[in-house]
Amino acid sequence: MPKTALYAGSFDPITNGHTDLIKRSLAFVDRLIVGVAVNVSKQPLFSDTERVALIRAALDEDPRVEVRAFRGLVVDFAKEAGVKVILRGLRAVADFEYEYQMALMNRHLAPSLETMFMVPSLEVSYLSSSLVREVARFGGDIDKLVHPAVAKALREKF
């Protein structure tokens, strides 16, 4: 039976930290769904359509990875997609408390859904989308932080 997991986030934009986690997860899942969260209370830099396209470009259209935008609760999207495991990245201890609370709430809402935490590779452990956006906004070098297609899109936005 194929193992499918869900990696959900805003990915505004996808960074090399995200792609690191995605690529390493494919060592233990057959298929990964990357869920691009559409949060109506936030004003993202990139639209959901742009974020989906940038993720696909950053992953070189890997056939084992499906990228889809979704609205609403992650647990509902996971049920709809037929996954039993949600992958989450933990960059630092500061991430743990929020992610732990979210995992417990998801378990409350969907007891059969498991959350699996992954730590990033050391060389990308400091990356976050907000940090990359800030560097790009002020003209800093982002070429080693994101895929070339993402760097180009960021430069066009700013």
Phi and psi restraints in degrees (value plus and minus 20) as a CYANA .aco file:
   2 PRO   PHI     -84.4   -44.4
   2 PRO   PSI     123.5   163.5
   3 LYS   PHI    -120.6   -80.6
   3 LYS   PSI     103.5   143.5
   4 THR   PHI    -141.1  -101.1
   4 THR   PSI     117.6   157.6
   5 ALA   PHI    -145.9  -105.9
   5 ALA   PSI     144.9   184.9
   6 LEU   PHI    -139.5   -99.5
   6 LEU   PSI     111.3   151.3
   7 TYR   PHI    -140.2  -100.2
   7 TYR   PSI      87.5   127.5
   8 ALA   PHI    -132.1   -92.1
   8 ALA   PSI     127.1   167.1
   9 GLY   PHI    -199.7  -159.7
   9 GLY   PSI    -199.1  -159.1
  10 SER   PHI    -105.2   -65.2
  10 SER   PSI     -51.3   -11.3
  11 PHE   PHI      28.5    68.5
  11 PHE   PSI      35.5    75.5
  12 ASP   PHI    -139.1   -99.1
  12 ASP   PSI      51.6    91.6
  13 PRO   PHI    -121.8   -81.8
  13 PRO   PSI     155.1   195.1
  14 ILE   PHI     -87.2   -47.2
  14 ILE   PSI     116.8   156.8
  15 THR   PHI    -133.0   -93.0
  15 THR   PSI     153.4   193.4
  16 ASN   PHI     -85.5   -45.5
  16 ASN   PSI     -42.1    -2.1
  17 GLY   PHI     -86.6   -46.6
  17 GLY   PSI     -63.5   -23.5
  18 HIS   PHI     -82.9   -42.9
  18 HIS   PSI     -67.5   -27.5
  19 THR   PHI     -85.8   -45.8
  19 THR   PSI     -52.4   -12.4
  20 ASP   PHI     -79.1   -39.1
  20 ASP   PSI     -69.6   -29.6
  21 LEU   PHI     -83.2   -43.2
  21 LEU   PSI     -63.9   -23.9
  22 ILE   PHI     -80.0   -40.0
  22 ILE   PSI     -70.7   -30.7
  23 LYS   PHI     -84.7   -44.7
  23 LYS   PSI     -59.8   -19.8
  24 ARG   PHI     -90.3   -50.3
  24 ARG   PSI     -50.6   -10.6
  25 SER   PHI     -86.4   -46.4
  25 SER   PSI     -46.7    -6.7
  26 LEU   PHI     -89.8   -49.8
  26 LEU   PSI     -24.2    15.8
  27 ALA   PHI     -97.0   -57.0
  27 ALA   PSI     -40.9    -0.9
  28 PHE   PHI    -149.7  -109.7
  28 PHE   PSI     -18.5    21.5
  29 VAL   PHI    -144.6  -104.6
  29 VAL   PSI     129.8   169.8
  30 ASP   PHI    -100.5   -60.5
  30 ASP   PSI     -50.7   -10.7
  31 ARG   PHI    -166.5  -126.5
  31 ARG   PSI     121.6   161.6
  32 LEU   PHI    -147.6  -107.6
  32 LEU   PSI     110.5   150.5
  33 ILE   PHI    -120.4   -80.4
  33 ILE   PSI     102.8   142.8
  34 VAL   PHI    -117.2   -77.2
  34 VAL   PSI      93.3   133.3
  35 GLY   PHI    -117.4   -77.4
  35 GLY   PSI      97.8   137.8
  36 VAL   PHI    -111.3   -71.3
  36 VAL   PSI      89.5   129.5
  37 ALA   PHI     -93.0   -53.0
  37 ALA   PSI     109.8   149.8
  38 VAL   PHI    -123.1   -83.1
  38 VAL   PSI      85.2   125.2
  39 ASN   PHI    -125.1   -85.1
  39 ASN   PSI      91.2   131.2
  40 VAL   PHI     -88.2   -48.2
  40 VAL   PSI     -36.6     3.4
  41 SER   PHI    -108.3   -68.3
  41 SER   PSI     -26.9    13.1
  42 LYS   PHI    -129.1   -89.1
  42 LYS   PSI     135.5   175.5
  43 GLN   PHI    -132.6   -92.6
  43 GLN   PSI      67.9   107.9
  44 PRO   PHI     -90.4   -50.4
  44 PRO   PSI     137.2   177.2
  45 LEU   PHI     -87.7   -47.7
  45 LEU   PSI     -62.4   -22.4
  46 PHE   PHI    -129.0   -89.0
  46 PHE   PSI     124.1   164.1
  47 SER   PHI     -87.9   -47.9
  47 SER   PSI     145.8   185.8
  48 ASP   PHI     -81.5   -41.5
  48 ASP   PSI     -57.7   -17.7
  49 THR   PHI     -83.5   -43.5
  49 THR   PSI     -62.8   -22.8
  50 GLU   PHI     -84.8   -44.8
  50 GLU   PSI     -62.1   -22.1
  51 ARG   PHI     -84.4   -44.4
  51 ARG   PSI     -61.5   -21.5
  52 VAL   PHI     -79.8   -39.8
  52 VAL   PSI     -66.9   -26.9
  53 ALA   PHI     -83.9   -43.9
  53 ALA   PSI     -60.5   -20.5
  54 LEU   PHI     -86.7   -46.7
  54 LEU   PSI     -57.9   -17.9
  55 ILE   PHI     -85.0   -45.0
  55 ILE   PSI     -65.4   -25.4
  56 ARG   PHI     -79.2   -39.2
  56 ARG   PSI     -62.5   -22.5
  57 ALA   PHI     -84.6   -44.6
  57 ALA   PSI     -63.0   -23.0
  58 ALA   PHI     -85.5   -45.5
  58 ALA   PSI     -44.6    -4.6
  59 LEU   PHI    -120.5   -80.5
  59 LEU   PSI     -11.6    28.4
  60 ASP   PHI      33.3    73.3
  60 ASP   PSI      17.4    57.4
  61 GLU   PHI      35.6    75.6
  61 GLU   PSI      19.8    59.8
  62 ASP   PHI     -77.7   -37.7
  62 ASP   PSI     103.0   143.0
  63 PRO   PHI     -87.1   -47.1
  63 PRO   PSI     -35.1     4.9
  64 ARG   PHI    -101.7   -61.7
  64 ARG   PSI     -28.4    11.6
  65 VAL   PHI    -135.6   -95.6
  65 VAL   PSI     106.7   146.7
  66 GLU   PHI    -129.5   -89.5
  66 GLU   PSI     112.3   152.3
  67 VAL   PHI    -134.8   -94.8
  67 VAL   PSI     104.1   144.1
  68 ARG   PHI    -161.6  -121.6
  68 ARG   PSI     121.1   161.1
  69 ALA   PHI    -104.0   -64.0
  69 ALA   PSI     130.7   170.7
  70 PHE   PHI    -167.7  -127.7
  70 PHE   PSI     136.4   176.4
  71 ARG   PHI    -138.2   -98.2
  71 ARG   PSI     130.9   170.9
  72 GLY   PHI      76.5   116.5
  72 GLY   PSI    -178.1  -138.1
  73 LEU   PHI     -96.9   -56.9
  73 LEU   PSI     121.2   161.2
  74 VAL   PHI     -79.0   -39.0
  74 VAL   PSI     -60.1   -20.1
  75 VAL   PHI     -83.9   -43.9
  75 VAL   PSI     -55.7   -15.7
  76 ASP   PHI     -88.6   -48.6
  76 ASP   PSI     -61.4   -21.4
  77 PHE   PHI     -83.9   -43.9
  77 PHE   PSI     -60.8   -20.8
  78 ALA   PHI     -82.1   -42.1
  78 ALA   PSI     -64.5   -24.5
  79 LYS   PHI     -80.9   -40.9
  79 LYS   PSI     -67.3   -27.3
  80 GLU   PHI     -79.6   -39.6
  80 GLU   PSI     -58.1   -18.1
  81 ALA   PHI    -101.9   -61.9
  81 ALA   PSI     -29.8    10.2
  82 GLY   PHI      56.0    96.0
  82 GLY   PSI       7.5    47.5
  83 VAL   PHI    -119.7   -79.7
  83 VAL   PSI     134.6   174.6
  84 LYS   PHI    -134.1   -94.1
  84 LYS   PSI     -28.8    11.2
  85 VAL   PHI    -150.4  -110.4
  85 VAL   PSI     111.5   151.5
  86 ILE   PHI    -126.5   -86.5
  86 ILE   PSI     108.6   148.6
  87 LEU   PHI    -114.5   -74.5
  87 LEU   PSI     118.7   158.7
  88 ARG   PHI    -155.7  -115.7
  88 ARG   PSI     123.6   163.6
  89 GLY   PHI    -117.0   -77.0
  89 GLY   PSI     121.8   161.8
  90 LEU   PHI    -141.8  -101.8
  90 LEU   PSI      89.0   129.0
  91 ARG   PHI    -102.8   -62.8
  91 ARG   PSI     -60.6   -20.6
  92 ALA   PHI    -166.9  -126.9
  92 ALA   PSI     149.9   189.9
  93 VAL   PHI     -77.4   -37.4
  93 VAL   PSI     -54.6   -14.6
  94 ALA   PHI     -79.5   -39.5
  94 ALA   PSI     -50.5   -10.5
  95 ASP   PHI     -91.7   -51.7
  95 ASP   PSI     -47.6    -7.6
  96 PHE   PHI     -81.0   -41.0
  96 PHE   PSI     -66.6   -26.6
  97 GLU   PHI     -79.6   -39.6
  97 GLU   PSI     -67.8   -27.8
  98 TYR   PHI     -82.4   -42.4
  98 TYR   PSI     -67.2   -27.2
  99 GLU   PHI     -85.1   -45.1
  99 GLU   PSI     -56.4   -16.4
 100 TYR   PHI     -84.4   -44.4
 100 TYR   PSI     -65.7   -25.7
 101 GLN   PHI     -80.9   -40.9
 101 GLN   PSI     -62.6   -22.6
 102 MET   PHI     -84.4   -44.4
 102 MET   PSI     -62.2   -22.2
 103 ALA   PHI     -82.4   -42.4
 103 ALA   PSI     -60.2   -20.2
 104 LEU   PHI     -88.7   -48.7
 104 LEU   PSI     -59.2   -19.2
 105 MET   PHI     -85.1   -45.1
 105 MET   PSI     -62.4   -22.4
 106 ASN   PHI     -81.9   -41.9
 106 ASN   PSI     -58.5   -18.5
 107 ARG   PHI     -86.0   -46.0
 107 ARG   PSI     -58.3   -18.3
 108 HIS   PHI     -80.8   -40.8
 108 HIS   PSI     -64.9   -24.9
 109 LEU   PHI     -95.4   -55.4
 109 LEU   PSI     -51.5   -11.5
 110 ALA   PHI    -164.2  -124.2
 110 ALA   PSI      64.0   104.0
 111 PRO   PHI     -76.9   -36.9
 111 PRO   PSI     -45.7    -5.7
 112 SER   PHI    -105.0   -65.0
 112 SER   PSI     -24.9    15.1
 113 LEU   PHI    -111.5   -71.5
 113 LEU   PSI     108.6   148.6
 114 GLU   PHI    -123.4   -83.4
 114 GLU   PSI     129.3   169.3
 115 THR   PHI    -131.6   -91.6
 115 THR   PSI     112.4   152.4
 116 MET   PHI    -140.2  -100.2
 116 MET   PSI     105.7   145.7
 117 PHE   PHI    -117.6   -77.6
 117 PHE   PSI     119.5   159.5
 118 MET   PHI    -147.0  -107.0
 118 MET   PSI     122.9   162.9
 119 VAL   PHI    -118.1   -78.1
 119 VAL   PSI     128.5   168.5
 120 PRO   PHI     -95.8   -55.8
 120 PRO   PSI     145.1   185.1
 121 SER   PHI     -84.6   -44.6
 121 SER   PSI     128.7   168.7
 122 LEU   PHI     -73.8   -33.8
 122 LEU   PSI     -61.4   -21.4
 123 GLU   PHI     -89.9   -49.9
 123 GLU   PSI     -32.6     7.4
 124 VAL   PHI    -141.7  -101.7
 124 VAL   PSI      -8.3    31.7
 125 SER   PHI     -87.0   -47.0
 125 SER   PSI     -39.5     0.5
 126 TYR   PHI    -111.9   -71.9
 126 TYR   PSI     -26.1    13.9
 127 LEU   PHI     -98.7   -58.7
 127 LEU   PSI     121.0   161.0
 128 SER   PHI    -164.7  -124.7
 128 SER   PSI     134.8   174.8
 129 SER   PHI     -80.1   -40.1
 129 SER   PSI     -61.7   -21.7
 130 SER   PHI     -85.2   -45.2
 130 SER   PSI     -58.5   -18.5
 131 LEU   PHI     -86.0   -46.0
 131 LEU   PSI     -62.7   -22.7
 132 VAL   PHI     -83.1   -43.1
 132 VAL   PSI     -63.0   -23.0
 133 ARG   PHI     -79.7   -39.7
 133 ARG   PSI     -62.4   -22.4
 134 GLU   PHI     -84.3   -44.3
 134 GLU   PSI     -64.9   -24.9
 135 VAL   PHI     -81.6   -41.6
 135 VAL   PSI     -64.9   -24.9
 136 ALA   PHI     -84.1   -44.1
 136 ALA   PSI     -60.9   -20.9
 137 ARG   PHI     -76.8   -36.8
 137 ARG   PSI     -56.2   -16.2
 138 PHE   PHI    -122.4   -82.4
 138 PHE   PSI      -2.4    37.6
 139 GLY   PHI      58.5    98.5
 139 GLY   PSI      -3.3    36.7
 140 GLY   PHI     -93.9   -53.9
 140 GLY   PSI     147.7   187.7
 141 ASP   PHI     -97.7   -57.7
 141 ASP   PSI      94.8   134.8
 142 ILE   PHI    -132.0   -92.0
 142 ILE   PSI     -17.2    22.8
 143 ASP   PHI     -80.2   -40.2
 143 ASP   PSI     -47.9    -7.9
 144 LYS   PHI    -117.1   -77.1
 144 LYS   PSI     -16.9    23.1
 145 LEU   PHI    -121.7   -81.7
 145 LEU   PSI     -45.3    -5.3
 146 VAL   PHI    -162.0  -122.0
 146 VAL   PSI     143.8   183.8
 147 HIS   PHI     -81.4   -41.4
 147 HIS   PSI     129.4   169.4
 148 PRO   PHI     -73.5   -33.5
 148 PRO   PSI     -57.1   -17.1
 149 ALA   PHI     -84.8   -44.8
 149 ALA   PSI     -56.1   -16.1
 150 VAL   PHI     -91.7   -51.7
 150 VAL   PSI     -62.4   -22.4
 151 ALA   PHI     -78.7   -38.7
 151 ALA   PSI     -63.6   -23.6
 152 LYS   PHI     -81.9   -41.9
 152 LYS   PSI     -65.9   -25.9
 153 ALA   PHI     -83.1   -43.1
 153 ALA   PSI     -59.2   -19.2
 154 LEU   PHI     -85.1   -45.1
 154 LEU   PSI     -63.3   -23.3
 155 ARG   PHI     -82.7   -42.7
 155 ARG   PSI     -57.1   -17.1
 156 GLU   PHI     -87.6   -47.6
 156 GLU   PSI     -55.8   -15.8
 157 LYS   PHI     -88.2   -48.2
 157 LYS   PSI     -56.7   -16.7
